[in-house]
Amino acid sequence: MLEMAEKYPEYQFQKHKGYGTKLHYEMIEKYGVSPIHRKTFLKKILGV
């Protein structure tokens, strides 16, 4: 996730490692989903 943190700094992956933390949800809400977000994860939080 540290590599992804460099590629997508706005998501702050270095802080939450991609786990579904409050910060992770806030960043998705603020910036939308990134190309690396798993679709199964998105279904749970966005109802997609």
C-alpha positions as CSV (number, residue, x, y, z in Angstrom):
1,M,0.0,0.0,0.0
2,L,3.0,2.3,0.4
3,E,3.5,2.2,-3.4
4,M,-0.2,3.0,-3.9
5,A,0.1,5.9,-1.4
6,E,2.8,7.4,-3.7
7,K,0.6,6.9,-6.7
8,Y,-2.6,8.1,-5.1
9,P,-1.5,10.4,-2.3
10,E,-5.0,11.9,-1.8
11,Y,-6.3,8.6,-0.4
12,Q,-3.6,8.5,2.4
13,F,-3.1,4.7,2.0
14,Q,0.0,5.0,4.2
15,K,-2.1,5.8,7.1
16,H,-4.8,3.1,6.9
17,K,-3.3,0.5,4.6
18,G,-6.5,0.2,2.6
19,Y,-8.5,-1.1,5.6
20,G,-12.1,0.2,6.0
21,T,-11.3,2.9,8.5
22,K,-13.1,6.2,9.0
23,L,-10.3,8.0,7.2
24,H,-10.5,5.5,4.2
25,Y,-14.3,6.1,3.9
26,E,-13.8,9.9,4.1
27,M,-11.2,9.9,1.4
28,I,-13.4,7.8,-0.9
29,E,-16.3,10.2,-0.2
30,K,-14.1,13.2,-0.9
31,Y,-12.2,11.9,-4.0
32,G,-14.4,9.1,-5.3
33,V,-13.0,5.7,-6.0
34,S,-9.6,5.0,-7.4
35,P,-8.7,2.4,-10.1
36,I,-7.3,0.2,-7.4
37,H,-10.3,0.0,-5.2
38,R,-11.8,-3.5,-5.1
39,K,-15.3,-3.8,-6.5
40,T,-16.4,-6.1,-3.7
41,F,-15.3,-3.5,-1.2
42,L,-17.2,-0.8,-3.0
43,K,-20.4,-2.8,-3.0
44,K,-20.3,-2.8,0.8
45,I,-19.8,0.9,1.3
46,L,-21.4,2.4,-1.8
47,G,-24.1,-0.2,-2.6
48,V,-22.7,-0.5,-6.1
